[in-house]
Amino acid sequence: MTKTVTSKLNIDLNVEISPAIASLASIPEQDWQDWFRVWLNLLSFKVEITHTDYEVSLLLTDDTEIQALNLQYRHQDCPTDVLAFAALEADIPSLGIEELNSEPLYLGDIVISVNTAISQAQEQGHSISRELVWLAAHGLLHLLGWDHPDAQSLEAMLAEQDLLIQAIADGKFLKTNPKENP
């Protein structure tokens, strides 16, 4: 059953696709924008929402670039599927209330390795697009404060991801053929 969500919250999603993987990641930017808007509105009932306008950056890249970021920020010298850099965890300069509410609140950056997403999609037997969307939902949850330091937290976060995916399930990325073009 699909829930209808009234879009009371807006999100400006900046999508960047690394040239090295441009031919592999073909989800239209407008689809990403629409999905993130739906997700943010669904999640507004579960997290503290202080603004009506938000901003997120999404970088689709390759294993080499994500490995360098993983080493730099997590001290792990290996590729990973998704990294999330939450802006709200950082020290933010003090702004007046009018300034704070007049600009979109920057939530942070999500970086996804398309190479790793392809491998994981093949292992799971679903499309590359579905894997990319799954990883993007995971990254957004991290930006909004979810974490998974233990098995119970991971289970709760994965259940939340399932709800986000169900909310946008319209067949565009749910094909089961892992060899399809995204």
HELIX and SHEET records of a PDB file:
HELIX    1   1 PRO A   19  ILE A   21  5                                   3    
HELIX    2   2 GLU A   29  LEU A   43  1                                  15    
HELIX    3   3 ASP A   63  ARG A   74  1                                  12    
HELIX    4   4 ALA A   87  GLU A   89  5                                   3    
HELIX    5   5 ILE A   97  SER A  102  1                                   6    
HELIX    6   6 VAL A  114  GLN A  124  1                                  11    
HELIX    7   7 ILE A  128  LEU A  143  1                                  16    
HELIX    8   8 ALA A  151  ILE A  168  1                                  18    
SHEET    1   A 4 ASN A  10  ILE A  17  0                                        
SHEET    2   A 4 ASP A  53  THR A  61  1                                        
SHEET    3   A 4 LEU A 105  SER A 113  1                                        
SHEET    4   A 4 VAL A  82  ALA A  86 -1                                        
END                                                                             
